[in-house]
Amino acid sequence: MTAGDTAPDLERATLDKATSENFPVAPFFLPRAWRDDLMAVYGFARLVDDIGDGDLAPGGADARVLGVSATDAEDRLVLLDAFEADLRRVFDGTPRHPLLRRLQPTVRRRSLTPEPFLGLIAANRQDQLVRRYETYDDLLAYCELSANPVGRLVLAVTGTATPERIRRSDAVCTALQIVEHLQDVAEDLGRDRIYLPAEDMKRFHVQETDLAAKTASASVRALVAYEGQRARDLLNEGAPLVGSVNGRLKLLLAGFVAGGRAAIRAIAAAEYDVLPGPPRPGKVQLLREAGAILRGEG
C-alpha cells in the first residue's frame, strides 16, 4: 500500500471524530470557507492529541507517513518530534502527513502563525513528562498550551482576533479544558494522569486511591464541585466574547460557552460523581444554555 493509498484513510479516521466532540467543530450554519478551514485546524488538533494519548489507528500508518521507523512507532515523543518537523513544512515546504497538507491552504489563506500549533504539540509533549499538577496555577499554565490555542485559531480563521477577544477566549477554552478533565477523571487515571491540583486534593482530603473507586466519596464530590465552580467562573468571565461578535460566529461561540455550562450542569446532576463515567449533557440542555446566552441572560 502506498502513501497515496493511505492518505484518504488517515484523514477520514481523524476527521470523523469531530462528531463525538463536546463542542461543535464546524457546524452547518457557518460559511463553507470557514467550515473547511475549521475542519483543517481540527484535524491537526485531533491528531496531535491522538499521538499524545496513544490513540492512533493501529498499523502504524501515521508513523510511516511521518518518516518514523517501525521500531519508534510506539514512542510518543519521537512521533511528536516528527509531527512538529512536518508542521514546520506547512510554513516553508511540503508536509508529509495528509492532515497537514490539508492545513497548509488554511494557514496561507488566513495568515496563521506557527505558535498556536506549536503550543498544542508542546502540551502533548508535556503529557508524556508531567502526570501530576501541584497547583491550580500549574494547571492553568498547561491549559495555556493545551486549550487556549484552539480558541485563538478560531478567532484567527474568522478574522475576528483582538486582544480583548483573545483574553475572553482564553478564559472559555481553559474552562472547557477543566470541565473535560472533571468528566474524564477515571479515564485520565487509567493513563496515569491526574489533572486535579495536588494542593486541592490535600485540602479536600482526597487520596489518589480515592479516584480509583467505582463511585466518588463525599470528599471527591466536594473536590469536583470546587473545580467545577472554578470552571463556571471562567466561563462567566469569557461569556462576553459571544456578545462582541455578530452573525454566525456569534452562534458558534455561544455553542462553545453553552457546551461548557451544560457539561457542568450534567456533572452537578450526577451529584459530582464522575468516577462511573463522564456525565454528558443532553441536546435539550445544550440548546437551552445556548438560547440563554444568545438572549443575554448568561
C-alpha positions as CSV (number, residue, x, y, z in Angstrom):
1,M,0.0,0.0,0.0
2,T,1.4,3.4,-1.0
3,A,1.3,6.6,1.0
4,G,-1.2,7.9,-1.6
5,D,-3.5,5.0,-0.8
6,T,-3.3,5.6,2.9
7,A,-3.8,9.4,2.9
8,P,-7.6,9.4,2.5
9,D,-8.0,6.8,5.2
10,L,-5.7,8.7,7.6
11,E,-7.7,11.9,7.1
12,R,-11.1,10.2,7.4
13,A,-10.1,8.3,10.6
14,T,-9.2,11.5,12.3
15,L,-11.8,13.9,10.9
16,D,-14.7,11.5,11.6
17,K,-14.0,12.0,15.3
18,A,-15.4,15.6,15.1
19,T,-19.0,14.2,15.6
20,S,-18.1,12.9,19.1
21,E,-16.5,16.0,20.5
22,N,-18.0,18.0,23.4
23,F,-18.2,21.1,21.2
24,P,-19.4,22.0,17.7
25,V,-16.3,21.8,15.4
26,A,-17.7,23.2,12.1
27,P,-21.5,23.3,12.2
28,F,-23.6,23.6,9.1
29,F,-24.7,27.2,9.7
30,L,-21.2,28.6,9.2
31,P,-19.9,29.7,5.7
32,R,-18.4,26.9,3.7
33,A,-14.9,28.5,3.7
34,W,-15.0,28.8,7.5
35,R,-16.1,25.2,7.8
36,D,-13.3,23.9,5.6
37,D,-10.7,25.9,7.5
38,L,-12.0,24.9,10.9
39,M,-12.0,21.3,10.0
40,A,-8.4,21.6,8.8
41,V,-7.5,23.1,12.2
42,Y,-9.5,20.4,13.9
43,G,-7.7,17.6,12.0
44,F,-4.4,18.9,13.3
45,A,-5.6,19.3,16.9
46,R,-7.3,15.9,17.0
47,L,-4.2,14.1,15.5
48,V,-1.7,15.7,17.9
49,D,-4.0,14.7,20.8
50,D,-4.2,11.1,19.4
51,I,-0.4,10.9,19.2
52,G,-0.1,12.2,22.8
53,D,-2.7,9.8,24.1
54,G,-1.6,6.8,22.1
55,D,-4.9,6.6,20.2
56,L,-3.6,6.4,16.7
57,A,-5.2,3.9,14.4
58,P,-3.4,0.5,14.6
59,G,-0.9,-0.4,12.0
60,G,1.5,2.5,12.3
61,A,0.4,4.3,9.1
62,D,0.7,7.7,10.7
63,A,4.3,6.9,11.8
64,R,5.2,5.7,8.3
65,V,3.9,8.8,6.7
66,L,5.8,11.0,9.1
67,G,9.0,9.0,8.4
68,V,9.2,7.3,11.8
69,S,10.7,3.9,11.8
70,A,8.7,0.8,12.9
71,T,10.9,0.5,16.0
72,D,10.0,4.0,17.1
73,A,6.3,3.9,16.0
74,E,5.1,3.5,19.6
75,D,7.4,6.2,21.0
76,R,5.1,9.2,21.5
77,L,7.9,11.7,22.0
78,V,9.5,10.6,18.8
79,L,6.2,10.8,17.0
80,L,5.6,14.3,18.4
81,D,9.0,15.4,17.3
82,A,8.4,14.1,13.8
83,F,4.9,15.8,13.7
84,E,6.5,19.1,14.7
85,A,9.0,18.8,12.0
86,D,6.2,18.1,9.5
87,L,4.2,21.1,10.9
88,R,7.2,23.4,10.1
89,R,7.0,22.2,6.5
90,V,3.4,23.6,6.4
91,F,5.1,27.1,6.6
92,D,8.1,26.5,4.4
93,G,7.7,23.4,2.3
94,T,5.5,20.4,1.6
95,P,4.3,18.5,4.6
96,R,4.1,14.7,4.5
97,H,1.0,14.0,6.5
98,P,-2.3,14.4,4.7
99,L,-3.9,16.3,7.5
100,L,-1.0,18.8,7.4
101,R,-1.3,19.1,3.6
102,R,-4.9,19.8,4.2
103,L,-3.9,22.5,6.8
104,Q,-1.5,24.3,4.5
105,P,-4.0,26.2,2.3
106,T,-5.8,27.3,5.5
107,V,-2.6,28.6,7.0
108,R,-1.8,30.6,3.9
109,R,-5.4,31.9,3.4
110,R,-5.8,33.0,7.0
111,S,-2.2,34.1,7.6
112,L,-1.9,31.8,10.6
113,T,1.3,31.6,12.6
114,P,3.1,28.5,13.9
115,E,2.7,29.5,17.6
116,P,-0.7,28.1,18.4
117,F,0.0,24.8,16.6
118,L,3.4,24.5,18.4
119,G,1.5,25.1,21.7
120,L,-0.7,22.1,21.1
121,I,2.3,19.9,20.4
122,A,4.1,21.2,23.5
123,A,1.0,20.3,25.6
124,N,1.1,16.7,24.3
125,R,4.8,16.5,24.9
126,Q,4.2,17.7,28.4
127,D,1.6,15.0,28.9
128,Q,4.4,12.4,28.4
129,L,6.6,14.0,31.0
130,V,4.2,15.6,33.6
131,R,1.5,13.4,35.1
132,R,0.5,15.4,38.2
133,Y,0.0,19.2,38.8
134,E,0.8,20.6,42.2
135,T,-1.1,23.9,42.0
136,Y,-4.0,25.4,40.1
137,D,-1.6,27.9,38.5
138,D,0.4,24.9,37.2
139,L,-2.8,23.6,35.6
140,L,-3.6,27.0,34.1
141,A,-0.1,27.1,32.5
142,Y,-0.8,23.7,31.0
143,C,-4.2,24.9,29.7
144,E,-2.4,27.8,28.1
145,L,-0.8,25.2,25.8
146,S,-3.4,22.6,25.6
147,A,-6.6,24.6,25.2
148,N,-6.2,28.3,24.6
149,P,-4.5,27.9,21.2
150,V,-7.8,26.4,19.8
151,G,-9.8,29.5,20.6
152,R,-7.1,31.7,19.2
153,L,-7.1,29.7,16.0
154,V,-10.9,30.1,15.7
155,L,-10.6,33.8,16.0
156,A,-7.8,33.9,13.5
157,V,-9.7,31.8,11.0
158,T,-12.7,34.0,11.3
159,G,-10.7,37.2,11.1
160,T,-12.0,38.5,14.5
161,A,-9.0,38.4,16.8
162,T,-8.4,41.3,19.1
163,P,-6.5,41.4,22.4
164,E,-9.8,41.6,24.4
165,R,-11.4,38.8,22.5
166,I,-8.3,36.6,22.9
167,R,-8.4,37.2,26.6
168,R,-12.1,36.2,26.8
169,S,-11.5,33.2,24.5
170,D,-8.6,32.0,26.7
171,A,-11.0,32.0,29.7
172,V,-13.6,30.0,27.8
173,C,-11.0,27.5,26.5
174,T,-9.4,27.0,29.9
175,A,-12.8,26.4,31.4
176,L,-13.7,23.8,28.7
177,Q,-10.4,22.0,29.4
178,I,-11.0,21.9,33.1
179,V,-14.6,20.6,32.6
180,E,-13.2,17.9,30.3
181,H,-10.7,16.9,33.0
182,L,-13.5,16.6,35.5
183,Q,-15.6,14.4,33.2
184,D,-12.6,12.2,32.5
185,V,-11.1,11.7,36.0
186,A,-11.3,7.9,35.7
187,E,-10.1,7.7,32.1
188,D,-7.1,10.0,32.9
189,L,-6.2,8.0,35.9
190,G,-6.1,4.9,33.7
191,R,-3.4,6.8,31.7
192,D,-1.6,7.6,35.0
193,R,-2.6,11.3,34.7
194,I,-4.3,13.4,37.3
195,Y,-5.4,17.0,36.4
196,L,-6.8,17.8,39.8
197,P,-4.3,20.0,41.5
198,A,-2.5,18.2,44.3
199,E,-2.9,21.1,46.7
200,D,-6.7,20.9,46.2
201,M,-6.7,17.2,46.7
202,K,-4.9,17.7,50.0
203,R,-7.3,20.5,51.0
204,F,-10.3,18.1,50.5
205,H,-8.5,15.1,52.0
206,V,-8.6,13.2,48.7
207,Q,-6.0,10.5,48.0
208,E,-5.1,9.1,44.6
209,T,-6.6,5.8,45.6
210,D,-10.0,7.6,46.1
211,L,-10.0,8.4,42.4
212,A,-9.8,4.7,41.5
213,A,-13.0,3.8,43.3
214,K,-16.2,2.9,41.4
215,T,-18.1,5.7,42.9
216,A,-17.0,9.0,44.4
217,S,-16.7,9.6,48.1
218,A,-18.1,12.8,49.7
219,S,-14.6,14.2,49.7
220,V,-14.1,13.6,46.0
221,R,-17.5,15.0,45.2
222,A,-16.7,18.2,47.1
223,L,-13.4,18.5,45.2
224,V,-15.1,18.1,41.8
225,A,-17.7,20.6,42.8
226,Y,-15.0,23.1,43.8
227,E,-13.2,22.7,40.5
228,G,-16.5,22.9,38.6
229,Q,-17.2,26.3,40.2
230,R,-13.8,27.5,39.0
231,A,-14.7,26.4,35.5
232,R,-18.1,28.1,35.8
233,D,-16.4,31.4,36.9
234,L,-14.0,31.2,33.9
235,L,-17.0,30.7,31.6
236,N,-18.7,33.7,33.1
237,E,-15.5,35.7,32.6
238,G,-15.3,34.6,28.9
239,A,-19.0,34.8,28.0
240,P,-18.9,38.5,26.9
241,L,-16.9,37.2,23.9
242,V,-20.2,36.0,22.4
243,G,-21.7,39.5,22.5
244,S,-18.6,41.0,21.0
245,V,-19.2,39.4,17.6
246,N,-22.1,39.1,15.2
247,G,-23.9,36.8,12.8
248,R,-23.0,33.1,12.5
249,L,-19.8,33.4,14.6
250,K,-22.0,34.5,17.5
251,L,-23.9,31.2,17.2
252,L,-20.6,29.2,17.2
253,L,-19.1,30.9,20.2
254,A,-22.4,30.6,22.1
255,G,-22.2,26.9,21.4
256,F,-18.8,26.7,23.0
257,V,-19.9,28.5,26.2
258,A,-23.2,26.6,26.3
259,G,-21.3,23.3,25.9
260,G,-19.2,24.1,29.0
261,R,-22.2,25.3,31.1
262,A,-24.3,22.3,30.1
263,A,-21.5,19.9,31.0
264,I,-21.1,21.5,34.4
265,R,-24.8,21.1,34.9
266,A,-24.6,17.5,33.9
267,I,-21.8,16.9,36.5
268,A,-23.9,18.6,39.1
269,A,-26.9,16.5,38.2
270,A,-24.7,13.4,38.7
271,E,-24.1,14.8,42.2
272,Y,-20.5,15.3,41.2
273,D,-19.8,11.6,41.0
274,V,-17.7,11.5,37.8
275,L,-16.0,8.2,38.6
276,P,-18.5,5.8,37.0
277,G,-18.1,7.6,33.7
278,P,-18.2,11.1,32.2
279,P,-21.6,12.9,32.8
280,R,-22.7,14.3,29.5
281,P,-25.4,16.9,28.8
282,G,-28.3,16.2,26.5
283,K,-29.1,18.2,23.4
284,V,-32.1,19.9,25.1
285,Q,-29.9,21.2,27.9
286,L,-27.3,22.4,25.4
287,L,-29.9,24.3,23.4
288,R,-31.4,25.8,26.5
289,E,-28.0,27.1,27.6
290,A,-27.2,28.4,24.1
291,G,-30.6,30.2,24.0
292,A,-30.0,31.9,27.3
293,I,-26.6,33.1,26.2
294,L,-27.9,34.5,23.0
295,R,-30.7,36.3,24.8
296,G,-28.0,37.8,27.1
297,E,-29.3,36.0,30.2
298,G,-26.0,34.3,31.0
